[in-house]
Amino acid sequence: MLDSLTAETLARMQFAFTVSFHIIFPAFSIGLASYLAVLNGLWLVTRDQTYLVLFTYWKKIFAVAFGMGVVSGIVMSYQFGTNWSVFSDKTGPILGPLMAYEVLSAFFLEAGFLGVMLFGRERVGDGLHMFATAMVAFGTLMSATWILSVNSWMQTPAGYGINEIGQFVPEDWWKIVFNPSFPYRLVHMVLAAYLTTALVVGGVGGLHLLRDGADAAARRMFSMAMWMLIVVAPLQIVAGDFHGLNTLEHQPAKVMAMEGHYESHPEGAPLILFGIPNPDEKRIEYAVQIPKASSLILRHDLNAPLAGLDTIADVDEPPVTIVFFSFRIMVALGFAMLGLGAWAFWRRLCGTLYHDRWLHRASIAMGPMGFVAVLAGWITTEVGRQPFTVYGLLRTSDSLAPVAAPAVAASLLAFVLVYFFIFGAGTFYLLRMMNMPPASKHLGLRDAPTRTARARKARTAPMPSPVNKEPSNV
């Protein structure tokens, strides 16, 4: 099968495979780092041992996930220099500095304080340890900011010029960094990371509540995760709506593919809930739709006209089938998250949040769905940008390095084998850690007081009585 594929297709498959592995770990790390900062802060304020147990439990999981995210990210930079060297050459003057800023201002910040957060509580005191935890969380957010700025510039390029050898060169860094789609993508991605983490934490909490409904730590993590869902899921839906309006303005072909609009609708476009795209005949088979609802959502007017893919040249048309289905998976999971949060909120009001075993089972089933939604969102974004790497300016076919298909196929197979072995083992280890109950005896959590408490105890302890050094006659 691989023999029939071109070098471009294989290179795209390879990058899609590696970025799919990579994105799930930073999405988890961003949310989990902020969760750890919240847990540590609540421990310092309340001195409730439950928060310390949860902090110790999740910090070890964070350390493994963070390491897997770093390793998976290194491979992507390797591909920029091999399969996509033409893209790197043409966009390097703009994207190179942005990627460097991410390493210098974000990754070094995370890595510099990570050791203090993981091992420093007994050594540096509560205040500095809290500062280090907050800096790790801030570093993950800064990393997301720079990476989303890079990706957003590729989607909605601004502030650039093109020199005599065809390279994109910076003219206004403010416009480059804060390009038209950047704020929407950043908010959408950060909220997605928080929802992903909340689902994992809620799933783990639900698992341990099924085993022991009286487990205080499991109750606390489950309650916090459900609060996050009911608050953030509606915000994500609103942010997604704004993001969609921005995409319609700057990347209309992508929205046409998402909506499945092969034809233009001059007097209100229907919202196609489900169907099967037929790219050969340019229509949606078996469409289940709501008349004029798409115009209402995208234009806030039932009768507003919407252009279709019949206004786009075939060579500039994105792959409709992939974008159509990935978008619906993302939206469906978003509403499922909202439903789970609403269910938990109702049970909280009824006083049965920790006793509804079906709710706990549903939270376990939804545990990995945040990762699926993130992947579906990234597929929608990246495939919907095709056939361009820099939207409207640099085609994917013109970004490829002069590499042979067999060489790309060999490296792709190597990546698949190595990734499934290494990251499969890492994921298995993460699941084993999550399967352990969040109790101190399972985590090596000592009930020893902090350094501040030990010093206070030393100051108030009575002086020991003198000991007779003379040898005993007995």
N, C-alpha and C positions, 0 to 999 in steps of 0.2 A: 504493500500500500504506500509506503514512504517513497518508493521509487517514482511514483506518479506525481508527487508533490514538488512544487518549485521551491527554490531557495527562499524566496520571499515568504511563502506560506509556512515553511518550516521554521523560519526565523520568528515569524509572528506567533506560531504555536509555542516555541520555546520561551519567548518573552511572556506570553500569557500564562504559561505553566508556572514559571518562576515568580511572577508578580502575584499570582493567585496564592501561592504559598506564603509570600512575604506579607501581603496586606493583612492577613488574619492575625498575625502576631503583633504588629504595631497597633492595630485596632483594639486588641485586648489590653496591650500595655498602657495605652493612653488612658483608658478608663480605669484600669486597675491601679495605676499610679495615683490618680486623683482619689480613688476610694481608700487607698492606704493613708494618704494625707489626712483624709477626713477621720478615719479610724484612730490615727495617732493623736490628732487634735482632740477628739472626744475623750480619749484615754487620759490626756493631760488635764483636761478640764474637770472630768467627773471622777477619775480614778476608779472607774468601773472595770473590774478585771476582765469582763467579757470583751471589751474593746481591745484589750491587749492580746487576748487569746486569738481574736480574729485577725489582728494585725500580724501576729507571728505566723498564723496559718497562711494568709494570702501573700505575705512578702516572699515566702519561699517559692510559691507558684509564680509570682511575678518575676523572680530572678531567672527561673528556667525559661519562661516565655520571652523575657527580654533578650536573653542570650540567643534563643532560636531566631528572633527577629533580626538581630545583628548579623548572624551568619547568613540568613536568607537574603539580606539586603546586599551583601558583598557581591553575590553572583550577578545581580542586575547591572552593576557598574562594569563588570567584566564584559557583558554583552554589548554595552554601548561602544566598547572599543573593538569588538570583533564583528558581530553581525550588523551593527548599525553605526559604523564609523563615519559614513557620509552624513548621517543625521548629526552625529557629535561634532563633526567639523563645521557644519553650517549653523548650528545653534549654540555651539560652544561659547562664543563671546557673551551670550546672555545666560544660558542655563548653567554653564560652568561656575561662575561666581555665586549663583543662587544655591547650588549644591554645596559649594564650599562654605557658604554662610551657615547652612544647616549643620555641617559637621563642626564648625568652629564655635557656633553660639548655642547649639542645642545638644548634639550628641556628646560633646565634651562635658557639658553641664550635667547631663544625665550620668555619664560614666564617672565623672569626678566625685559626685555625691552618692553614687549607688552603694559603694562599700560602707560608707558611714551609715546609710540607712539600714543596710542589712546586718551589720556587725557592730555598730558603734554605740548603741544605747548605753551599755555599761561603761563605755570608755570616755565619751564626750559630754555626757549629761543630757537631760531631757530637752533643754532649749536648743542646743546645736543639733541634736538628733532630729527634732521637729523641723528645723530649718533645712537640713539635708533632705528630709522626706519631701518637703514642699518644693525644693529645687529639682528633685527628680521628676515630680509631677509637672512642674513648670517646663522642664526640659522636654518632656514628651509632647507637651502642647506646642512648644516652639518648633520642635522637629516637624510636627504636622503642619505648622504654619508655612515653613519654607517649602516643604514637599508639595503642599497644595498650591503654593504660589507658582512653582515650576509647572505642575500639571495644568493649572488654570491658564498660564500664559500660552501653553500649547493649544488650549481650547479656544481662548479669546486673546490672541496676540495684540499687544499694544506697546507704545513707547519704543519702537524699534526702527531701524533703518536697514537697508541692504547695501553692502559695499560692492566694489567692482568685481569681486570674485564670488559673489553670491552668498556671502555669510550674513546672518542676522546680527546686527551690532546695536548696542544700547544707545538710545538718545535721551530717554527720560526714565531713570530707574524707579521713580515713584509710580509712573504709569505701568512699568513692567511688573513690579511686585504687586501693586494693587490694581491689577487688570480687571476688566468688567465682571468676570465671573468669580473672582477670587473670594470675596466675602461670603457669597452663597455656598460655594464649595467647602470652605473652611467650617462654617457653622454646621452644614449638613454632615460632614465627616466626623466632627467632634461629637455631635449628638449621636451619631451612629456608633461611635466607639463607646460612649456611655451606656447606650442601650445594649450593646453587645456584652459589656461587662456585667450589667445588671441582670441579664438573662443567665449568664454563667453562674453568678453568685446566687441568684434565685433558684436555679436548677440544683446547685450543690446544697443549698439550704433545704429545698424540698426533699432531696434524697435523704438527708440526715433526719429530717422531721418524720419521714415515713418510718425510719428505724427507731427513733426515740423522740416522741413529741415533746418531752420535757427538756431537751437539750437547749440550754440558755443561749449558747453561741449560735446554734442553728436557727433558733427563733429570731435572734437579732439580725443575722445576715439576711434571712428571708424577708423580714419586715423592711429592712433598708432597701433591698432590691425591688420590692413591690412598690415602695414609695417612689423610687427612681422611675419605674415604668410609667406610673400614672401621671407623673409630672413631665417627663421628657418625651414620651411617645406623642402626645398632642403637639408639643413644640416641634418635634421632627416633622410631623405632617404639615404644619404651617410653613416650616423652613423649606420643605420639599416643594410646596406650592410656589413660593417665591423663587426657588431655584429653577423650577420649570418655566416660569414666566421669563426669567433671565435667559434660559436656554432658547426659548422661542424667539427672543429678540436677536440673539447672536448666532445660534446654530439651528435654524428652522428645520433643516433636513433631518436632524436627529429627533426632533419632536415629532415630525411626520412619521418617522419609523417607529417611535415609541407608541404613537397613537394608532398606527396601522392605516394611516390616511394615504392610500394610493391615489385617490382622486381629490380634487379641490371641492370645497363645499361653500358656495357663494352665499347661502342663507342658513347658516348654522350647521356645525359638524356634529355627528353623533359620537358618543363615548362608547367605544368598543370594549366591552368587559372581557370577552373571550372570543377566540376564533383561531383559525389556522391560516397563516399567510401563504398565498400562492404567488411567489415572485415571478413566475413565468407569465401568468395571466394578469398580474398586477391587481390582485383583489384579495379580500379576506374571506375565506370559506367558513361557513357555519357561524357567522358572526352573531353574537349576542350583544346587543347595543341599546343604549338609551339615547333617544333622539335629542339632538342639539346640546347635550350635556357637555361635550368637549369644548364647544364654544363658550359655554358658561364658565367652565373651569379656567380655560386659557385666556379668554377675553372678558370674562365677567359680563357676558351679554349673550342671551340665547340665540340671537339671530346674527351674531358677528361672523363674517366670512373667515374661513381658514383655508390656506393653500395646501395642496397635497403634493405628493412626489411626482405627479405629472408635470410639475413646474421645474423639476430638477433633472438635469441631464443624467442619463443612465450611468455614465462613468463616474459621476459624483454622488451617486446614491449609496447610502450605507446598507449593510446587510440587514434587511428588515426583520427576517425571522428571528435572529438571535436577539436583537434589540427589543423586539415586540414581546417576546416571552420573558427575558430577563427583567424588563421593567415591570411586568405584571407579578413576577415572583417577589420583587422588592416591595411593591405596594401591598400585596396580599400579606406578606410577613409583617409589614408596618402596622396594618390594622389588627393582625393577630396579637402583636405586642400590646397594642392599646386595649384589646379585649381582655388579655390576661391581667393587665394592670387594673382594669375596671372590675373584673371578677374578684381580684384580691381586695380591692377597696371596699366592695360590697361585703365581703366576708369579714373585713376588719370592723365595719360598722355593726355587723351582727355578732361580733365577738368570737368568731370561729376561724380566724385566719390560720391558727396553728393546728386546727383539727380537721379541716377539709382535705381529706386524703386525695380526692380527685383533683383539687387545685394543686396539690403538691406533685401529683403525677403529671399534670399539664405543664407545670414549671420545669420538670425534668425534660419533657419532650421538647419544650421551647428553648432549652438551654443552649444548643448549638445553632439555633435559627438566626441569631444575630450575625454569625459568621456567614451564613448563607445569604442573608440580606446584603451584607457588605460586598460580598463577591458579585451578587446580582447587580448591585448599584455600580460597581466598577466596570462590569461587563457592559452595562448600558452606556456608561460614559465613554469608555474607550472604543468599543466597537461602533458606537453611534458617531464617533468622530471620523471614522473611515470614509473615504480612502486617503485621509490626510494624517500626517503626524503633527504638523503645525497647520491648524485648521484654515483651509482655503489658500494656503501659501506653499506648503511643501508636502508633496504626495508621499505616501508610504513606499511606493515602488521606487521613488527617487531618493529614499533615505537609506536604502540597503547597501551594505558593503559588497565589494566584488568577491563574494564567497560562493563556493560550489555547494549544491544541494546535498551531496553525500556527506560533506564535512559537517554541515549543520545538522543533518539527521543523526550522525554519530554522536555529536555533543548533546542533542536532545535526548537520545536514548540513555546516555550516561547520566544526564540530570535526572531523568525519571527514576532510574535505578537507585542512585545515591539519595535523592530526596525522599523516596518512600522508605528507604532503610533508616536514614538519620532522623528525619522528621517524624516518621512513623514511631520510632523508638522514643523520641522526645515527647510526642503526644501521648503515647502509652504511659510514660512516666508521669506526665501531668495528670492524666485521668486517675492514676493510682494515688497520687497525692490528694486529689479531690475526693476520692473514695474514703479516705481516712477521716474519722470524725474530728471536728475542730476542738480537741481537748488537749490540755497541756501535756498529758502523759504520752500522747502520740507524736508530739512535735518537739520534744526536748525543751519545752518552755519551763524555765526554772521560776519558782515562785519567790525568788530572791527580790528584795527591794531594789529600787534604782539607786544610783550613786548618791543622789541628793538625799534619799531616805536613809541610806546607810550612814552618811555623814551626820544627819540629824540624830540618829540613834546613838552614834558614837559620842556626841556631845552631851547627851542626856543620861548615858549609862553610868551607874555608880562605879567608883574606883574599886578595883579588886582588893581584898584584904591581903596583907603581907603573908607570904608563904614561908614557913620555917625551913631553912636550908640545911639544918643540922640532920645528920643521919639518924635514922630511927633505931631504937634499941630492940625493936621487935624483929 
